[in-house]
Structures are given as C-alpha cells and as structure tokens.
C-alpha cells in the first residue's frame, strides 16, 4: 500500500484547502444557519473539484473532504460525489453516465443518498424496462433540501434506485440535525425512479466477497462502503480542526502564570486526540486506496467507520474540554466541530452497529473459507 498522493491529488487537496479556508469562515458559517453555502458550492464547482474526483479517485476525494472537515464547510461535497459521481460512474449504464455525470461534475445537479437501507423503509415496484415506483419514507436524509437527485436502496432487496426530488410523489420535509446539513425527511408515494445497476437478484457474488472492481460488486455494498470511507475522511478533518483550535487556545491561554499547554494533563489529552485523529485518517486512506486499486474494501470501510464513530467522538469531546468554559459557548467555532463530530459518529451506523456488521462479515468469511477447505480435502 502506498498512500502517497499523486500530483493530481495533491493539487486538488491544496486547491480545496485554499477555497475552504478563504470562504468557510466562522462569520460566513454563522450567516448560513442550517442551510447550504451556495456561494461556496459554486466556487468549488467553478474550480472543477467535484469533477476532479473522476481523476483523483476516492483517495483524492478523501483528501479534499479532510479540508472540508477542518472548516466544517456547509456544502454537499461528499454526498454529491459519492451518491452521484462515483455511484453513477461505477454502476450506471452508458446512457445514465452520458446523461447524468456532466451535471454532477459541474454542480448543476446535486445528489444525496437515503443510506443505509432499513427494512420496511422504501419498497420498489420494478418494471421490465429498468424503471420503477417507490413508496415509503426515510426519516433523515442529509443535504436533501439542496439535492436534485436521491439514490434510494430498496429496503428488502437493496436494489438501487435514482429519482429526482422534483418528481411527482416525492415529498421533502425539513429536519434539523446536530450538524447543519440541510437534511430532510423523504416521503415517497408511487414516485418514479430509474434503477442504477442490476437488480439485486442479478448480481453475482455477495456483499462480503467482491471480485475485482467496484462495478462488478453488489452496487449497494459498494456505494455504502464508499460513503463510509468518504464521511470518515470528513471526520478526520473535523477532528484535526478541533485539535488545531485546542492547541491554539492552550498555547495562548495562561493559568497560574504559564500556558495551559505546559500542564501534563492537557498534554496527555491532546496526545490522545492526535493519535485518534491519525487512526481515523489512516483507516480512511486504506479503504479509499483499496477501492481505487479495484480491491474489496468492505472490511476496511467498516474499520474506518468504527474509528470515525468511536475515536471521532472522543476527539471532539477533548477539543471542547480543552477550551474550558469557552467550549460550552454555542457560538464558539470549536462547538461546531463538536456538533459535526457527533453527527458523523451516528451517520451510516453507530460504532456498535458497524462493529457488529464487521464481526458478521469476518465470521461469515471464516465459515465460507472453512467450507471451501473441507470441500477441497479428498
């Protein structure tokens, strides 16, 4: 494994850091409230960063999302790239790629996803021509209020369906979450949609044993693993930003005549936060690298998601704690990192959920390998 960024990935990350640093300031974030920063999103699209994901891969996207996390910028960058560009690019047919990808690249269209699938959430009535009608509801979908398209998995079969948010039978109701992600409740009543990728019954292999490329895997499993990796990348940036603010505060704030950063307790807490942040970053890099290399990344994506949930929560709590009473101020920038960290810890599965899923994946793989060995023994 070599996580050294390519020149293209490095350039994309540096440009993202510049744009996020210039435009996603605490003052602008306060003005945005709970909505999307349309001006920032336009700047990112004008710079070609969403479209660059096709060349930089998932690892390049993770590097750019780290920069978003550092500033807690309120744009649907991860959602539109994962549920739009990468999902359609990997699993869409030729017509879907030609029709949808240009709009996702230049920001004219914004995608989000109603993930993960929940039993009884959404039911699809498919037709032979690849279209279908969806009925059901999803309580919280991030960036739904800003989206033009939603990728929705069938709750029973996990077949993927892409629908427009302005289609008949689609209702969006605002939902306020911990982080200001323009979220909404999605309600579908016989809403028209097009299938993305093959029907679940037509897929070869399983969610835990993927062949050689994202396109050959079960679409739902691939998109979920990609989303977990991308949002773990945001969490790495959120934690790094929280820790940077804590370091700045403790090196300038004095107690008993010396900076807070010279106290052993502060140093130990900051060191723990640093190690946790590096663990989130490393596991996200590994999962992204494996997908870009055409390898199965389901196990690594779950590992990254677990670190993002468990360690991410610890880091943002430490960042707030090291600010003392100031950290309890809802208007202080470090509190925004705390809110994002908590939201990311629950999105796509809490630490306990992904750990259980990882355990099931490992045990099923062990059972299958044992069966194969027994069958191969004369």
N, C-alpha and C positions, 0 to 999 in steps of 0.2 A: 504494500500500500504506500502510495506517495501522495500526500495531501498538499504538496507544493503547488500553489496556484499557477495556472498558465498566465502568460502576458495578458490575454483577453480577460481572464477572471480578475486579475489584479487591477486592470484598468477600469473594469465595471465596478469593482468594490470602491476604488478611490473616487470615482465619479459619484457613486451613491453616497459616500460619506460626505462629499462636498455639498451635494444638494440637500441632504437631510440636515446637515449641520447649519447651512445657511437659512433654510426655510422652516424647519421644525423647531422653533424656539419656544421656550415656556410661555412667552406672551402670545404667540400665534396659537399654541395649543389651547390656551385658556379661551381665546376667541372662538375656537372651533366647537367648544362644548362637547356634545356627544356625537357630532357628525363627522363626515369625511372632509379632509382638507382638499378641496377641489383644485386649488391653485398648485399645491404641492404635487398632486397626482398628474396634473397637466405638465408640470416641469419634468417629472420622471419620464413620462411618455414622450415628450419632445426630445429628451436626451436619448431615447431609444432603449432604456433599461429593461422594460418588460420584454421587448422583442429580443434583447440580447441573451435571454435565457436559453433560446434555441441553440446558441453557440457556446455558452458558458456551462450549460448543463445544470443539474440540481446542485452540485457543489458551488457553482458560481452564484446561483440564487441564494443559497445559504449564506455565502459571504456578504451579499448585498443585504439580506434580511438582518444580519447582525447589526449593520449600520442603522437600519430602521429601528431595531430594538433599543439601541443606545439612546435614541432620541424619542422613543415611543411615538413615532410619527403616525398620524391617523389616516392611513391610506390602505386600500385593499390589495397591496402588492403581492403578498403571499397567496391570498385566496384566488386572485385572478390568474396568477401564474400556474398554481397547482391544479385548480379545478377547471381552468380554461386552456391555457397554452400547452402545458405538459400532458394533461389528460387527453385533449383532442389530438395532439401531436402523436401520442403513443397508441391510442385506441380508436381514433376516428377513421372513417374510410376516406378515400381520396376526395369525394365531394365535400365531406364535412371539413376536412383540412383546408381545402381551397376556399370554402365559403366562410369559415369561422376564424381561422388563425390570423389573417390580416387585421381584423378588427380587434382581436385580443392583443396583438403586438403593438398597435398604435394607441390603445386605450379607448378607442371608440366604443368597445364593448367591455364589460366588466363581469367576470364570473365569480361565483361563490359555490359552496357545496353544503348540502344538508347531511353532513357526516358527523359521527358514524351512523350506520344503519341501525335502527331499533326495530325489534319485532312488533308488528302491528302499526308501525308509523305511517308508511306510504305503501299503497298497493297499486300495481300496474296491471292494466288490461291491454296486453300487446296485440298488435295486428301483424299480418304476414309481411307487410311492406316495411317493417322496421320502425313504425310509429306506434304510439300507444296513448292511453289515457290514464292519468294518475289521480288518485284520490287518497286523502289522508292529511296529516299535519305533522310538522316538526316544530317543537316549542321555541328553539333558538337557532337561528342561522346567522353567523357573523357576516357583516357587510351586506346583508340582504337589501337594505334600503338604498344602497348605491349600485346594486347589481342589475345587469340587463339579462343575465343567464344564470340558471341554477342547475348544478349537477346533483341529481337525486337518485340514491340507490333504492331499489325495491326492498322493503323490509323483510321479505321472505326469501327471495331468490338472490338478492344483491346485484341484480342486473342494473346497469347504469342508464339513467335517462337524463337528457338535457332538455330544458324547457326555458322559454322566455318568460321574464317576470311580467310582461305586459300581455301575456296570452289570456284568453278567456278561461275562467275557472281558477285563476291564480290570485290569491289574496295575501297581502303583506301588512302585518300589524307591527308597529314599533315595539321593541323590547329593550329596556335598559339593562345592561350587564355591568359587571365590575369594571371592565375596560370599555372605553368609548369606541366600539367597533361598528356603529351604525347597524346594530343587529335587529332582527325582526322575527316574528312568528310566521311561518309559511303554512298556509292552508290551501289545499288543492281539492277541487271539486270537478272531476272529469276533465282535468286540464290536459291539453295536447302536448306531447313531447316526442322527441326522437331518440332512439336507442343509440348509445355510444358503446361500440364494441359488440361482440357477440352476445347472444343470450347466455345466461349462466349455465344452462344445460348443455350448451355447445362448447364450453371451454374444456380444454384438455389439461389434465393435471389438477392440482389442488392449491388452496391458498397458502399452504406451507411448503410445497415443493414446486418451485417455479423453474422453467427451463432456462433459456439463455438471454432473453431480452425482455424489457418491460412490456412490449407489445404482445409477447407470447404468453404472458401471465394472465391470471384472472384479473380483469380490469379493476374490480372493486378493491381487491387486496393491494394492487399496485398503487392505485390512487391514494388509499388510506395510508400506506407506508410512506408515500411521497409527502403527503400532508403532515404526517407526524414528524418527518425529518425537517421539513421547512419551518414548522412552528417551533421545533426545538432550536433551530437557528435563531429565530426571533428571541426566544428565551435566553439564549447565550448573550445576545446583545443587551437585552433588558437587564440581566444580572451584571454585565460588565459596566453598563451605565450607572446602575445603582451603586456598585462598588466604587466607581470613579468619584461619584459625588460624596460618598462616605470618606474616601481618602482625602479629598479636598477639604471637607469640613473638619476632620480630626487633625489635620496638619496645621490648620489656621486657628482653630478654637483652643483656647488655653484653659487649664484647670490646675489650681494650686501652683501657678507660676510656670507651667510648662505645657506644651501642646498635648492634646488628648492622644495623639498617635504614639506618644512615648510610653504610655501605660501598657503594661503587659497584657491585660485583659482585652484591650482594644486591638492590640497586635494579633492576638490569637484569634479573635473573632474575624478580623479582616483576612487572616491567612486561611481560615476555614472557608470563607466566602470565595476567595480566589481559587482554591482547589476545586470547589464545587462548580464554579463557572467554567474552569478548564475541562472538567469532566463532561459537562453539557456540550461544550464546543467540540471536543474530540469525538464523542459518540455521534454527534450530528454530522461531522465531517466524514466519519467512516461509513455511515448509512448512505450519505449522498454519493460518496466515491463509488461504492459498490453498485448503486443503481446506474450511475454514469458508465460504469465498466460492463454493464449488462449482466451483473450477478444478482442473485437473490438477496434482497436487503430487508426482508420482513423481520427477521430476528434483530438485526441492528437498528431498525427503525423503532421497534418496541423498546430496545435498550435506551435509545436516545430519548424517547418519550418518557420513560421512567425517570431518567436523570432530570429531564426538564421539569417534571412534576414535583418530584421529591426534593432534589437539590435546589431547583429554582425557587421553591417556597422558602427554603432556609435562607438563601442569599438575600432575597428582597426583605425578609424579616430582619436580617442582620443589618442591611443597609439603612433601614428605618431606625433600628435600635441605636446604631452608632451616631445618629443625628440627635439623640436625646429627645427633649421635649419638642424641638423643631420638627422632628419626624412625624409627630402627631398632627401637624398643621396640614389640613386638607389641601391648602393652596401651594404647599411647598413642592417643587419638582420631584423630590425623591418619593413622595406619596404616589405619584403617577406610576413610577416603576413598581411600587408595591402592588398597585391595582392590576397592572398588566401581568406581573408575575403570578398573582393569584388566579387571574382569568386563564392564562396559558396552562397553569397546572391542572385545570379541570377540563380544558378543551380536548376533544378526541380521546378522552378516557383519563380518569384519575390515576395516581400512582398504583393504587391497589388493583384497579381494573387491568391496566396494561401488564402488571406483574403476573396476574392470573392468566392473562392471554399468552404471555411469554412462556409460562410454565406449561400450558396446554400445548403450545407449539413444540416445545422441546420434548415433552413426553410422547406426543404422537409421532414425532420424528424417530425417537428411540424405538418405539414399538414397531414402526414400519421397517426400520433397519434390522431389528431383530428378526422379524418375519422373513425379510429378504435373505438373511443369513441362513435361517433354518431351511428355507426352500432350496437354497443353493447347496446345502450339505447332502451328499449322497446317502 
